[in-house]
Amino acid sequence: MAQDTVALIKDRLSIVEIVSPYVKLTRAGKSLRGLCPFHKEKTPSFHVSPERGTFHCFGCGEGGDGFSFIEKVENVDFKDALKILAEKAGVAVEYSGGRNREDASKRERLYALMSRASAWYAGKLAGSPAEAYAKKRGLKDETIRAWQLGYAPDAWRALLEALTGEGFTIQELHEAGLIKEADGKQGTYYDRFRKRLLFPICDASGRVVAFTGRALAADELAKYLNSPETELYRKSEILFGMSVAKEAIRARGFTMLVEGQIDVLHAHQAGFTNAVALSGTALSERHLSVMKRYSENLMLVLDADPAGLKATARAAALALSSLMRVKAARLPAGKDPADLIGEDPSEFTKRITEAKPIVEFFLAELAEQERDPHRLVRRAEEIVLPLLSALPSPMEREHFIQIAARSLGLSDEAVRESLRRIARQPEAHKSVQKTQVSSASARAPSAIRSEQLLAVVHSYPGSPLAERVKSEYLRITEAHALPLETPPESALFEAERRFGEGPEENAADELLHAFEEAVIREAYQEAVARLRRAEAARDIALVEDAQAACARLSVRLAALGH
C-alpha cells in the first residue's frame, strides 16, 4: 500500500474532521477535548491536537492518529480504516504491488459474495418454515427484517446454482464457506446450509462474514450449524451483534453476553441493545479485547443449566484476568434469556437490574444447589477460588475473600490459605500474571518528570519560559545537550492540558523543583546503596567516597526545603 495514499488522506483530512462525527469537541487551550468514545465518563478527558494530528485520552490511555482512531472506534483493521478515510477524503486507494492488489480484490469479492448470499437467503424467508419458526419463537417482523434473517431451502445446490449464475465462482463459494465438497467425490459440491433458519454474522463494520443456521426439525444431528473459519471470519474475534450493539454498549456502560443468536434478538427487542453472543466457540481473549474497546464492564446472562454455569465460570475467570469487571444475572432454572423475555420481559429486566458481582453470583448459586456444607465448600474451591485468584486488584480480592468466608461459614484466613495453595500450583495465575505489571518495571520519578519538562520544551518551542526550562534541565542533569527524542504523545497532551496556550512561570517552577528533587533523591538513594556495599566489602576508600556523596546530596535536598 503506497505511503503517499496515507499522506494524501492526512493532508486532506484533519484529525478534527475525523473525530468530530464521533465526539463533540470544544476548545481547551492548544487542544480540543470531549467525552471519550472508548470508555464511559462524565468529565471530558479525551484530547485532540489539530497541530500534531493526534488524540489521547487521560482516562483510558487510548491514543494515536486519525487512522488508529478509526481502527478503534469502528473496530476494524488498518486496511479497512484506510478505506473508510479514503472515501471520506475522496482519495483513490492505491496499492504498492500486484499481490496486494490481488488480495484486496479477492477480499472485496468475498464480501460482495457474502452480502449477496445474505440477500438471497433473506429473499427465501417469506412463507417458509423458517419464518414460521422465527415467529413462533417470538421474533417480530421488524426484528426479522433488521437482522436480515433468511432461509436455506431444502435443496442440495440451490444457492450454488443461483450465485454461480450471477458470476461468482465455485472456488469463491467454497472459500466463503457457503458450499462443501462431497466426501469421496472430488469436484462435486453442495450447499452447506439446508432446511435452516439463517442468521447472518457481521463484522464490527456491519459486513456479512458468516452464517449460523438453526435446524427446523428435531431430528437434525446438529441444532446449530456455523460457517467454517474463512479469510473473512475468525470465530475467536467476531461477536454476533457487535456491529449493532457497540454504541449501546458505550452508552449503557457494559456488554451483555448471552448464549445464542435468538437470545440476542430477544434482548434487543426488549430494549437491551447492548447484547451480543458468541458463535460456535468459547470466549477468547480477542473477544474480550473487542468488548473492551467499548466498555470494561461485562454482564454474563448465560443459560442456568449446568453447562451454562460452567461456561459462565470459564468466561468470568478469563474476563477478570483481562482486567474487566464482571457481573452475572441469575435466570430461572431451565430458562434461557429468549424464554424469559418471551414470557415476561419485566422479569428479565428485574433480573438484569439485580445482577451480582461474579463471586457473589456463584456463592448464591452454589448455596442453593448444595445443602450439604462439606460439598458446598468443595464446589466453592472448584469454582469460586479461581475467580478470586483471577481478580487483579488486591483490595477487591480481599473484599470478596471476606464475602466468600462469611457465605461459606469459614474464617478469612482459611480462604486466603486456599488461595495461597492455588498460587503454588504450576501454571496457576498464568493468565493473571500476563496482565499485571511488575513493580520492578515501574518508572523512576525523575524519568517521569524529565518527560514532562521535555514535553514543555517541545510543545512551546521558542518561548522564553521554554528556553529557561531547557537551561534549568541541563543544569540539574549536568548534561551538555537536551535529549533529541520527542516525548510520547501522552506527555505532550499533558503539557498542553496543564499549561494551555503557554506555560505559566509558577507552574513551570513547580515542575522544575519536582524534577530536581527527584534527581537528587534518586542519587542519594544510590549513594546509600553504594555505602552499604562498601561497608560490607570493608573498603575504606569507597566508604569515605560514598559518605561524602551522601552528605553532599543531603545538603542539596535540604536546600530544596526537604
N, C-alpha and C positions, 0 to 999 in steps of 0.2 A: 504494500500500500504506500503510495507516494507521500513523502513527508510534506510536499508542497500542497497537497489537498488539505491536510490538517492545518497548515499555516494559513491557507486561504480562508478556511472556515473561521479560525481565530481572528483573522483580520476583518472579516465581515460581521462577526457576531461578538458582542461584548459579553463578559460574564454576567452583567446585569440583565441583558436581554435573555440569556439562557435561564437564569434563576428566577426572574420575576414572575413567569407563569405559575410557579410553584410556591413562591414565598413573597409576602408583602414586605417590601424593603423600605426603610426610612434612613435618612442621613444620620450618621454618628461619627462626627469628626472626619477623618480621612476615608473611612469606610462606610458601608451601608450595613444595616442589621435588620434581623427579623426573627420570627419564631422558627426554630429548626424543623425541617421536614423529616428528619431521621429519628427524632425521639420527641416524646410529649413534654412540653414545657409551657409555663405561663409567662416567664420573663425572657425576652429575646437574648439568646447567646450565640446566634448564628450571624457571622460577619462575612461580608463580601468586599474584596478590594478591586475596584474598577481599574486601578493603576497597574496591578500585577496580574489581573485576570484570575484570581484565586478566591477560594472560600475557606472558612474554618469555623467550626462550632466549639465553643468553650465548654459546652455541656456534655457532649458525647465524644468529642475528639475527632469527628469526621472532617476531612479537608481535602483539597485538591483543586483541579482546574475545571473548566466547563465540561470537558469530556467525562471526567470522573464523577462530576455531579450527576450527569445524565445516567451514567452506569449505575450509580447508587439509587437514584430516585426512581428510575424505571426498572431497576434490577435486570440490566442487560449487560452483555459483554461489550468490549471496545468497538468491535465491528458494527454492532447494532447502534451504539451511541453515535458512531461516526455517521451512520446512515440517517439517523434522526436529525442530527445537527446539519448535515449536508442539505437535507430537504428544507430545513428552516432557513438556511443561508442561501439557498438557490445555487448550490455548488454540485457539479457532477463528481461522483466518487470515482477516483482513478486508482487503479491497482498497479503494483510495481512489477508484476511478472505474469506470464501466461498461466502458470499453475494457480496462482492466487485468483486470477480472473475466472478460471475454470471452476475452482472450489466455490467461489461466491455465486457463480451462475448455477451450480448444482444445488446449493442450499436454497436459492430462490425458487428453483424448480420444485424442490421438495415441499417448501412452504406453500407454493401455489397448488400442488397436488393435494396436500392435506386439507387446505381450505376448500378445494373443490369436492373432496371426498365427504367433508362435513356437510356441505350444502346438499350433496346427493343423498346422504343418509337422512338428513332432515326432510328432504322432499318426499321420502318414502313413509314418513311417520303417520300422516293423516289417515285415519280409518284402519290403522294396523293394530295387531295385538300388542305391540309395544306402547302405542298411545293409550290403549285401554288399561294396560298395566300401570303406566305412569299416573294416570288419573285415579286409578284405584288406590295408589299409594299416596294420594292427596296432593299431587303436584298440580298447580294452577296453569291455565293456558298461557298466561304471560310469563310464568317461570319457564315453561317448556320452550317458548319462543326465545326468551332472553338467553337461555343457556344452550340453544341450538341442539336440543335432544333429537336423536334420529332413530331410524330402524334399519337394521341389517336384515333384508328379506331371507326367506327360506329358499335360497338358491346357491349353487356352488360357485358360479362365476359371474354373477350379475354386476357387481362393482367392477371387476376386472374388465369385462367386455365394454361397459359404459365408459370407463376412463381411458382405456386404450383407444376407443373410438374417438375420443376427444384429443388424441395426440400424445398422451403420456405413455411411457414405455413399460414393458414388463419389469425391466430392471429397476426403474424408479418406483413402481408399486411395491416391489419386493424390498427395496432399501428403506421404504417408508413404513414397512411392517403391515401393509394392508393385505398382502396375499402371502400364501405359504406354498412351498414346493411339496408335491405329493411324495410320500415315502416310497422309495423304490422306483419312482417314475421321474427320472431326471428330465427337467424341461417342462413338466406338467404342473401348472399352478392352479390354486383355487382361493377363493375369498377367505380371509382369516375369520371374519365375523359373519355369523349367520344366525337367524332367528333370535336376535338380541336387541334390547333397548340400548342405544349407544349414547355415551356421554363424551363429548369432545374434551380433551385435556389441553389446556393452553399454557404457553409460557407466560412470563410476567408481563410481556407486551401485548398479550391477548391473541397471539398467533397459535392456531391449532397445530399440535406436535404429536398427538397420540390419541387413543380412544380407550375407554373401558366399556365392555359390553356386558350387560346384565341379562342372564338367562331368563326366559319367559316360562319355561317348563321345568317342573320339579325334578324331572328325570335326567336333566343335563349333568354331565360329570363335573363341570365347573360352574358354580353360581356366577362368578365374575371372571371375565377374560380380559387381560390387558395387552396393549401393544407391547412388542418387544423393545428393547433399547435400540435406538437408531442414532443417526448423526444429529437429529433434532431433539431427541428425547432421552434424558438421563433421569431415571427414576429417583436417584438419590438427591436430585436437585429441585425437581419440579413438584409443586404442591397444587392439587386440584383447587381451583377457585381463587388463587392468589391474585391473578390479574384483575379480578372484580373486587376482591376483599381488601387490597392493600391500603386504599385511602381510609376505609372504615377502621382498619387496624390502627392506623396513625391517630384517627380521631378518638376512638374508644380507649386506646392505650393498651390493648392486649390482643393477641391472636387466640382465636378459639379453634382448637384442633379436635375434629370429630372423626368418626370411624370411616365413613364412606361418602360416595357422591350424593346419594339420596338424603343423607343426613345434612350435608352442606346445603342442598337446595331447600330443605325444610327450614333450616336455621335462617337462611336469607329471607324466606317467605315470612318468618316470624319477626323479622327486623334485626336479626343478628348477622349483619352483612360483613362481619369480620371473621366468619367461619371458613376454614379450609380443611382439606383432608389429604391423606397420603393416597398413593395409587399403586397398590400391589407391592409395597415394600415397607421395611421398618423405617422408623425415624432415623435420620442421619445427621451428622454434624453440618453437612452442607444445607440440609433443610433448615436447621436452626440458624445458620448464618443468614439465610434468606429472610427468615422471620425477624431477626434482629435488626434488619435494615429499617423495619417499620415500628417495632416495639420490642423491648426486652422482657415483656410480661407474656407468659403463656398460660392459657387455661385448657386443661385436658378434659374433654367431655366424651369419653370412650364408653363402650358397652360395659354393663355392670356384671357380665358373666365372668367366670374365672380367667378365660383367655383375654378378655378386655382389661381386667385388673392387672394381669401380668404385663400387657402392653403399656398400661399406664405407668407402672413402676419402672419399666425399662426406659420409656420416653422421659420420665421425670428425672431419673438419675443422669441421663445424658444432658438434658437441658440445664440442670443445676450445675453440672461441671462446665457448661459453656457460659456460666455467669448469668443465666436467666432466672427470673423469679417465677415460680411455678405454683399454680393452684389447680384444684380438680373439683368438678361438680359431681355430686352424687346422684345417680339415676336410680329409679325403682328397679328392683330385680327383674331381669328378663326384658327390660325395655331399652331400646336404643333411642338416640335423640329424635329420629324421624317418628318413631312410635309415639313418644311422649308429646311432641309438638302437635302431631295429628290429633291426639286425644284431648290435650289440654295445654294450649300454648302458655297460659298464665302460670301453670305449674312448672313448666320448663323455665320460664323467666324467673320464678321464685328460686328454683334450684341453682340457677346461674348466679343470682344475687347472693345466695348463701354458700357459694363455693369457698372451700377452706384451703389454706396453705397445704402443700402436698403431704408433709409429715403428719399434720393433724387429720387430713383426709384418710390416710391409711390406718392411723391409730383408731379412728372411729369405725372404719370398715372391718378391721380385724377384731375389734371388741365385739362387734355384732355377730361375726361369723364363729368366733371361738369362745365358748363359755368356760372351757377349762383353762385356768390361769397358766398352767405349765405350757400347754400348747400355744396359748396366746403369746407368751414370751418367746417361744421358739420361732413362731411366724414373724414376730416383730424383728427378731435377729436377722431373718432372711430378707425381709422387705424394707423395714424402717431404717435399720442401721446403715445400709448402703446409701440411703438418701441423706442421712445425717452426715455421713462421710463425704458425700459429694458437695455439701454446702461449702462454698469457698470462704465465706465470712466467719471468722472465729466467734464474733459476738452473736451472729444469727444462729450458728451451730449450738452455742451454749444455751441460747433461748429455747431451742427445740429439744435439747437434751433434757432440760428441766420439765418441759411439757410431756415428753415421752416417759420420763421417770414417774411422774405423777399418774399418768394414764395406765402404766403397767404395774403400779404399786411397788416400784423399786427405788433405790437411792440414786441420786445423780451420779455418784461415783461408780456405781455398778454399770451404768450406761456408758460412762467415759471409759472404763476398763475394757468393755466390749469393743468400743471404737478403737482403742489402742491395739487390741488384738487383731482387728481387721487391718489396721495400718501396718502391722508387722508381717502380714501375709504377702507373698510375692505378687507383683502386678497390682496390688491394691493401690488405689488413689492415682493410678496411672493417668486416667483422663483428667483428673482434677489438677494434677501437678503440671500438666501441659499448659493449663490456663493461669496458673498462679505465677506471680513474678518473684524471683529470688531476691531476698533483701540484699544479697551481695551485689546485685546488678543496679542498685539504686544509685542515682547520680549525686555527685557531691554538690553541696550548696553553692560552692564557688563556680562550678560549671554552669549551674542554672543562672546565677546572677551575671556571669560573663555573657551568656547567650542573650540575656535581657538588655545588657548595655550595648552589645553589638547590634541588636535589633534597632536601638535608638539611632545609632550611627547610620545604619543602612536606610532607615525609614525617613530620616530628616537630613539628608546629605547637604553639607554646606552651611547649615545653620550654625550660628555662634555657639549655641549650647551643645550641639553635637560635636563640634570641634573641641570644646572643653571636656566633654565626656571621653573623647578619644585620648586627649592628653592625660587625663587622670587615670584612665585604664592602663596606659603604658607605664605611668609612674608606679601604680600599685603592683603590676605584674613584673616590673623591672624588665620589660621587653623593649625591643627597638622598633618593632613594627606590629601593627594590628593584624590579627588573622584575616586572611583574604576571603575565606569562605562565607557565603551568605547564610545567616541563621535560618532555622526552619520557619515555615510559614506561620506556625503557631506562635512563635516568638515575635514575629513581625506584627501579626494581628494584635497580640497582647500589648505591644508598644503603642500601636495606634489607638487601641481601646483605652489605654491608660493616659496617653498624652494628647489625644485628639489631633487638632491641627498642628500642634507643636509642643515640645516638652517644656513644662514649667520648671523654673530653676530649683524650687524647693523639692519637687518630686524627683528630679534628676539627682539632687544631692543625697536624698534618702537612698536611692538605688546604688549610688557610688559608695556610700557609707556601708550599706549592707554587703556589697561586694568585697570591700576592703576587709571588713570584719571576718567574712567567710574565708578569705585567702589566708589571713593571719592565723585564725583559729585552726585551720587545717594544717598549716605549717607548724603551729605549736604542738598539735597532736602527734605529728610525725616526729618532732624533736623529742617529745616524751617517749615515744616508742623507741627511738634511737638510744636514748639514755638507758632505758631498761635493758636493751640488748647489750649495750656496752658494759653495764654493771654485771650482767650475767656472764659476760666474757672476761670480766676483771681487766678491761683495757682502760687504763687511767687516762690516757690521752683522749680517747673517744668520749669517755665520761665527761671530762672537762669541756670538750668541744660542744657536746650536747647540752650540758648545763648552761653554757654561755648562750647558746641558741634559745633555750627556754627562757632565760632571763630577758634577753633582748626582745623576744616576741611578747612576753608578759607586759613589758613597758609599752609596746605598741598597742596592745589590747587595752591597757589602762588609759592610754591617751585617747582612745576612741570612746571612752566612757563605759567600759565593761570590765 
